[in-house]
Amino acid sequence: MPKRLRLTRRPNIAMSEDGYRKLKALSREAGLDEGEFLSFFFENWNSCINEEKFVARIRLFNSELEERKK
């Protein structure tokens, strides 16, 4: 029997406009609301990302972060 999806955590998060638009688009495409989509994504993290590309992208993001905050 599949595990019941209970969305019990409601974190207060800050997102960029671009990130939020992408979240909305991906969740709509998947037929889920944003919370359901984020739950799916993080529960299935290892099969959803390419770890090498992720590490490279997060390093690039971190290197540009201070400039983006201005």
SEVOFI-149459 format. One record per residue: x, y, z of N, C-alpha, C in turn; residue in three letters; chain. Coordinates in pm, 1 decimal. Each point is the difference from the previous one (the first is absolute). Layout:
% residues N
+----------+----------+----------+----------+----------+----------+----------+----------+----------+------+-------+
!     n_px !     n_py !     n_pz !    ca_px !    ca_py !    ca_pz !     c_px !     c_py !     c_pz ! rest ! kette !
+----------+----------+----------+----------+----------+----------+----------+----------+----------+------+-------+
!        X !        Y !        Z !        X !        Y !        Z !        X !        Y !        Z !  ALA !     A !
...
+----------+----------+----------+----------+----------+----------+----------+----------+----------+------+-------+
END
This chain:
% residues 70
+----------+----------+----------+----------+----------+----------+----------+----------+----------+------+-------+
!     n_px !     n_py !     n_pz !    ca_px !    ca_py !    ca_pz !     c_px !     c_py !     c_pz ! rest ! kette !
+----------+----------+----------+----------+----------+----------+----------+----------+----------+------+-------+
!     83.9 !   -117.3 !      0.0 !    -83.9 !    117.3 !      0.0 !     89.3 !    124.9 !      0.0 !  MET !     A !
!    -28.4 !     97.2 !    -88.5 !     83.6 !    119.3 !     -5.0 !    -11.7 !     84.0 !    126.7 !  PRO !     A !
!    110.1 !     64.7 !     32.9 !      1.9 !     87.3 !    116.1 !    -86.0 !    123.3 !    -28.4 !  LYS !     A !
!    -82.6 !     38.3 !     97.0 !    -88.9 !    114.7 !    -16.2 !     81.1 !    129.4 !     -1.5 !  ARG !     A !
!    -35.4 !     89.3 !    -91.1 !     67.7 !    128.8 !     -8.6 !    -66.3 !     98.0 !     96.1 !  LEU !     A !
!     72.4 !     34.3 !    103.9 !    -47.9 !     98.7 !     96.1 !     96.9 !    116.1 !     -0.3 !  ARG !     A !
!    -48.0 !    116.5 !    -38.6 !     84.7 !    118.0 !     -3.2 !    -10.3 !     69.3 !    135.3 !  LEU !     A !
!     87.5 !    -39.9 !     92.0 !     -7.5 !     48.6 !    137.6 !     96.8 !    114.3 !     27.5 !  THR !     A !
!     96.4 !     21.8 !    -85.6 !     99.6 !    104.8 !     20.2 !    -31.0 !    114.9 !    -95.3 !  ARG !     A !
!     -1.1 !    119.0 !     52.0 !    -28.2 !    117.9 !    -81.5 !    109.1 !    104.7 !     23.1 !  ARG !     A !
!    115.8 !    -21.6 !    -64.2 !    110.4 !     93.4 !     23.7 !    -26.6 !    135.1 !    -66.1 !  PRO !     A !
!     44.7 !    104.0 !     64.9 !     -6.1 !    133.4 !    -56.6 !    128.6 !     19.0 !    -79.0 !  ASN !     A !
!    -10.0 !      5.1 !   -132.2 !    120.4 !     10.2 !    -83.0 !     -3.2 !    126.5 !    -84.4 !  ILE !     A !
!    116.7 !     49.1 !    -31.7 !     13.8 !    112.5 !    -91.3 !     57.1 !    -53.6 !   -130.8 !  ALA !     A !
!    -58.8 !     42.2 !   -110.5 !     45.4 !    -45.7 !   -130.8 !     11.9 !    118.7 !    -93.7 !  MET !     A !
!     87.6 !    -13.0 !    -97.4 !      8.1 !    101.7 !   -104.6 !   -124.7 !    -12.6 !    -87.9 !  SER !     A !
!    -30.4 !    105.4 !    -72.5 !   -114.4 !     -4.7 !    -92.0 !     19.4 !   -108.9 !   -105.1 !  GLU !     A !
!    121.9 !    -11.6 !    -52.4 !     27.7 !   -103.1 !   -100.9 !    -19.8 !   -139.8 !     57.8 !  ASP !     A !
!     49.3 !    -21.2 !    122.4 !    -16.4 !   -130.2 !     64.1 !   -145.4 !    -33.4 !     24.8 !  GLY !     A !
!    -78.4 !     99.2 !     43.6 !   -141.6 !    -23.5 !     27.6 !    -77.6 !    -28.5 !   -128.6 !  TYR !     A !
!     30.8 !     73.5 !   -106.6 !    -67.3 !    -27.3 !   -128.6 !     31.1 !   -141.9 !    -47.5 !  ARG !     A !
!    124.5 !    -43.2 !     17.8 !     38.5 !   -135.9 !    -42.2 !    -71.7 !   -103.9 !     84.8 !  LYS !     A !
!     -8.8 !     23.3 !    132.0 !    -73.1 !    -91.1 !     87.5 !   -146.0 !     -9.8 !    -43.3 !  LEU !     A !
!    -63.9 !    113.7 !    -26.0 !   -140.4 !      0.4 !    -43.0 !    -17.3 !    -77.9 !   -130.9 !  LYS !     A !
!     90.6 !     23.6 !    -95.1 !    -10.0 !    -66.7 !   -130.1 !     20.8 !   -150.6 !     12.6 !  ALA !     A !
!    101.0 !    -40.9 !     75.5 !     27.3 !   -142.8 !     16.4 !   -114.4 !    -70.5 !     72.8 !  LEU !     A !
!    -52.2 !     62.4 !    104.2 !   -108.4 !    -63.9 !     74.7 !   -125.9 !     -8.6 !    -85.8 !  SER !     A !
!    -28.5 !    104.7 !    -77.8 !   -117.0 !     -2.7 !    -88.4 !     15.4 !   -110.3 !   -104.9 !  ARG !     A !
!    120.4 !    -10.3 !    -57.5 !     27.3 !   -102.5 !   -101.0 !    -17.4 !   -141.0 !     57.7 !  GLU !     A !
!     36.1 !    -16.9 !    126.4 !    -11.3 !   -130.1 !     65.8 !   -140.9 !    -25.8 !     53.8 !  ALA !     A !
!    -85.2 !    101.2 !     -1.3 !   -135.2 !    -17.0 !     51.9 !     -5.3 !     -0.7 !    152.1 !  GLY !     A !
!     95.0 !     69.2 !     63.6 !      9.0 !      5.2 !    145.3 !     -4.6 !    144.8 !     46.1 !  LEU !     A !
!    -31.9 !     21.9 !    128.4 !     18.3 !    135.0 !     51.9 !    146.4 !     14.4 !     41.4 !  ASP !     A !
!     39.8 !    119.1 !     37.1 !    141.5 !     25.5 !     27.4 !     53.1 !    -86.0 !    114.9 !  GLU !     A !
!    -78.0 !    -16.4 !    106.2 !     43.5 !    -81.5 !    113.3 !     16.4 !   -146.0 !    -37.4 !  GLY !     A !
!    -94.9 !    -51.9 !    -77.3 !     10.0 !   -139.1 !    -45.0 !    122.2 !    -18.5 !    -89.0 !  GLU !     A !
!     22.6 !     96.5 !    -88.6 !    115.1 !    -10.6 !    -89.3 !    131.1 !      2.3 !     77.1 !  PHE !     A !
!     12.8 !     92.7 !     96.2 !    122.7 !      6.2 !     79.3 !     20.2 !   -127.8 !     80.8 !  LEU !     A !
!   -108.7 !    -56.1 !     54.0 !     11.0 !   -126.4 !     73.0 !     50.5 !   -110.5 !    -92.0 !  SER !     A !
!    -60.3 !     -9.5 !   -119.1 !     44.6 !   -100.4 !    -96.7 !    147.5 !     18.7 !    -32.3 !  PHE !     A !
!     39.2 !    124.0 !    -29.6 !    137.2 !     28.0 !    -41.4 !    100.5 !    -38.9 !    107.2 !  PHE !     A !
!    -25.1 !     41.2 !    123.6 !     97.2 !    -29.7 !    104.8 !     -4.2 !   -146.3 !     43.9 !  PHE !     A !
!   -114.7 !    -64.4 !     -6.6 !     -5.9 !   -143.1 !     32.0 !     73.2 !    -83.4 !   -104.4 !  GLU !     A !
!      8.0 !     52.3 !   -123.0 !     62.3 !    -73.3 !   -110.7 !    126.8 !     70.5 !    -50.1 !  ASN !     A !
!     63.6 !     74.6 !     87.2 !    115.0 !     83.3 !    -33.8 !    105.8 !    -73.4 !    -81.8 !  TRP !     A !
!     44.3 !   -114.8 !     47.6 !    112.0 !    -70.3 !    -64.8 !    -31.2 !    -45.2 !   -141.7 !  ASN !     A !
!   -125.4 !    -26.8 !    -29.5 !    -32.4 !    -41.5 !   -135.9 !    -43.1 !    117.4 !    -87.7 !  SER !     A !
!    -12.6 !    120.4 !     58.7 !    -43.0 !    118.1 !    -75.6 !    114.4 !     87.5 !    -47.6 !  CYS !     A !
!    116.8 !    -12.1 !     62.4 !    109.0 !     90.2 !    -36.2 !    122.2 !    -78.2 !    -46.0 !  ILE !     A !
!     83.3 !     69.1 !    -74.0 !    132.9 !    -48.8 !    -34.1 !     93.5 !     66.8 !     99.3 !  ASN !     A !
!     60.2 !    -77.7 !     88.4 !     77.9 !     56.1 !    110.6 !    116.8 !     86.5 !    -47.6 !  GLU !     A !
!     69.3 !    -41.0 !   -104.8 !    113.1 !     78.3 !    -49.7 !    -45.6 !    136.5 !    -50.6 !  GLU !     A !
!   -108.7 !      1.4 !    -77.2 !    -51.9 !    126.8 !    -50.5 !    -53.0 !     85.8 !    113.6 !  LYS !     A !
!    -64.3 !    -62.9 !     97.9 !    -51.8 !     74.6 !    114.1 !    111.5 !     69.8 !     75.6 !  PHE !     A !
!    108.1 !    -71.0 !     28.8 !    112.5 !     57.3 !     73.0 !     57.8 !    118.1 !    -78.1 !  VAL !     A !
!     15.2 !    -14.6 !   -130.4 !     53.5 !    109.1 !    -82.2 !    -93.4 !    120.4 !      1.9 !  ALA !     A !
!   -130.5 !    -24.2 !    -11.2 !    -97.0 !    110.0 !     -2.1 !     -8.3 !     70.6 !    135.1 !  ARG !     A !
!      5.7 !    -73.3 !    109.2 !     -7.7 !     63.6 !    131.8 !    125.7 !     82.7 !     26.3 !  ILE !     A !
!    114.7 !    -46.0 !    -46.3 !    123.0 !     79.6 !     13.9 !    -10.4 !    129.9 !    -79.4 !  ARG !     A !
!    -51.5 !     -9.2 !   -121.0 !    -18.5 !    119.1 !    -82.7 !   -100.2 !     95.2 !     66.1 !  LEU !     A !
!   -110.5 !    -52.1 !     48.3 !   -100.9 !     81.7 !     67.7 !     60.7 !     70.9 !    120.8 !  PHE !     A !
!     74.5 !    -73.7 !     81.6 !     62.8 !     58.6 !    118.7 !    100.3 !    109.4 !    -37.1 !  ASN !     A !
!     72.5 !    -20.3 !   -108.6 !     98.8 !    100.4 !    -40.3 !    -66.3 !    128.7 !    -49.1 !  SER !     A !
!   -121.6 !     -8.8 !    -51.6 !    -72.8 !    115.9 !    -50.7 !    -97.3 !     59.2 !    101.9 !  GLU !     A !
!    -16.9 !    -64.9 !    113.9 !   -106.2 !     36.1 !     93.9 !     10.8 !    142.2 !     53.3 !  LEU !     A !
!    117.0 !     41.8 !     42.7 !     14.0 !    135.0 !     55.4 !    -35.2 !    106.6 !   -104.1 !  GLU !     A !
!     41.7 !    -21.7 !   -123.7 !    -32.0 !     96.1 !   -105.2 !   -150.0 !      3.1 !    -28.7 !  GLU !     A !
!    -65.6 !   -113.6 !      5.3 !   -144.5 !     -6.8 !    -25.8 !    -80.6 !     67.1 !    110.3 !  ARG !     A !
!     56.5 !      6.3 !    120.7 !    -71.5 !     61.5 !    112.0 !     -4.1 !    151.7 !    -10.1 !  LYS !     A !
!     88.3 !     56.6 !    -79.5 !      8.0 !    147.3 !    -10.9 !   -110.8 !     54.9 !    -85.8 !  LYS !     A !
+----------+----------+----------+----------+----------+----------+----------+----------+----------+------+-------+
END
